Amino acid sequence: MGVFLMILQLLVSIGLIAVVLLQKSKGEGLGAIGGSAQMFFDQARGIDRVLEKSTTVLAVLFMLLSIVISIWV
């Protein structure tokens, strides 16, 4: 069971890396600290929305798998 969870975490981490690399750069960098309004009013559309939601799902899944593996193994 431990090997299965580790392989699943490897696949989730590869997917998370791929999804993050596919996202469009917002180009704000450290300028976002100063209060860029575009950050709040810019709505994600189409594929950007799918990538953002999949990033969230994969990140949560990665964290949960990390906790389960640390307890299980």
C-alpha positions, 0 to 999 in steps of 0.5 A: 500500500505504501508503494502505491501511495508513493507512486500516486504522489509521484504522478500527482507531483508531475501533474502539478508541475505540468499544470503550473508550467502551462499557466500564463504568467501574470507578469506581476512579480513583486509589483503585486505587493504594491497593490496592483488592481489588475490582480483582483479584477482580472477574471480567468477565462477558458483554459486559464480557469481549468488550469487554476482549478486543476492546480488547486485540486492537485495541490490539495491532493499532494498535501493530503497524500503527503500527510497520509504517507507520513502517517502510513509509512 
